[in-house]
């Protein structure tokens, strides 16, 4: 073993020995030092808010596309020794064993693995649980982030990576394989190291587990001092071994029920790799066809839907406050005709997902650069007089509303939904235009807009020229391919966001701080509601409810509470400047004559 490996072993050994002094704590039988009292130990973090283990309720787990396959180096390395330290059985290995990939933030060096189990009466003893179910055993492979000392690793949020494997019992599993070899070295002699002479590796122990299916969350060590420094990976598929081999652990070591009870999740989010099988998401709806209608969204797990800064709202123009900092937006790649990746029917809306890292939004008083993720629509019914916008202006509701969702570029999506300005949503009202009117807008100028200063808004959204109907026809053509919930269709036509918006005036808008308008209603959104409406043919608008198969997909208005709605200084048109009024043209010669006469007198 080289010098770096020896150093790593000593560091991890010190970490585990520090966490495992028998005189300081126990699982059972030591009165004031059992798990419920670990928080009283010197230097303990065991009463923290991101403790482990947890119960993983798969109903509330979100899939994360970044949780890709692991890179496991030297997992075929021989296991060299085993020790019963009075709390568990710990095994070490010789060659450098390394873990990376799997969505981990760097590479980690592994030095040992250990196990948790129940008792001789076959009571299960895994630390983590899945949907309230505890497995007979659990194996943990512990790794330190490369380049960090033990102290540094325990002080960082993701300084330690632990791979957790459930172990389930079978009635007739192999009694001659790798697990038989491992259990043959079990001993009840505390702190006595036993050398393992036979060929045995971690890969031998986990060889039948699908390593692409796993859960991820941020937690802690599960023994004192419970440092909140662990990025946890808990694999979905268990290791399966003969129940008689499981019985050897408590019988041959003298240790039983060596697991910490599950800890409170405390608003942490658990994620799953794309390959993990998850049940359908918890049902919520807009109408009365499910248990959790909009008035009951606050009862959903991790919900913020009863907060004080919820959306949508009614914008009362007389109460808006002019903000001179609300300047022009900068839209990057909104003209990209290949930015839309696919369109999907979510069961609650029609959503168009953009390719990663293409479009961006900045300016507009946002203060940050935002990456554009997707846009979606809210609507009423197929009726020509239907109203389905989420926001209202002076109590007026519009037929549809389009939301362009953007995430702060410097934050992950998980961080953004927990940050007050982590998301920026651009909202556009959509109105019907007669099919007999001109449908070209890409070459037409925006209609002139009435200026507003102070509270001089007109009380309704301003009207723009019709949007490009040919582009809207291309987009709505895909609706027939996503009639079933969760269906998606790749967008192959040339369609840009600019094409859909046409010449709408993006300099005139309202601004307020609010929330997502669907569960879990995170209060993380800087809202921009544009004053001009998009104009789309009624026949195309009606395709959304008829093809999707549902209507009235909008959340009711929420209370403004003490929030302020701001407005741009003036509704400056985005097209050419309007021509002077006839009265002004009549007065110009007189003004010129007066000026000349005045100059002659001087």
Secondary structure, 3 states (H helix, E strand, C coil): CCHHHHHHHHHHHHHHHHCCCCCCCCCCCCHHHCHHHHHHCCCCCCCCCCCCCCEECHHHCEECCCCCCEEEECCCCEEEEEEECCCCEEEEEEEEEEEEECCCCCCEEEEEEEEEECCCCCCCCCCCEECCEECCEEEEEEEEECCCCHHHHHCCCCCEEEEEEEEEEECCCCCCCHHHHHHCCCCCCECCEEECCCCCEHHHHHCCCCCCCEEEEEECCCCCCCCCCEEEEEECCCEEEEHHHHHHHHHHHCCCCCCCCCCCCCCCCCEECCCCCCCCCCCCCCCCCCCCCHHHHHHCCCCCCCCCCCCCCEECHHHCEECCCCCCEEEECCCCCCCEEEEEECCCCEEEEECCCCCEEEECCCCCCEEEEEEEEEECCCCCCCCCCCCEECCEECCEEEEEEEEECCCCHHHHCCCCCCEEEEEEEEEEECCCCCCCCCCCCCCCCCCCCCCCCCCCCEECCCCCHHHHHHHHHHHHHCCCCCCEEECCCCCCHHHHHCCCCCCCEEEEEECCCCCCCCCCEEEEEECEEEEEEHHHHHHHHHHHCCCCCCCCCCCCCCCCCEECCCCCCCCCCCCCCHHHHHHHHHHHHHHHHHHHHC
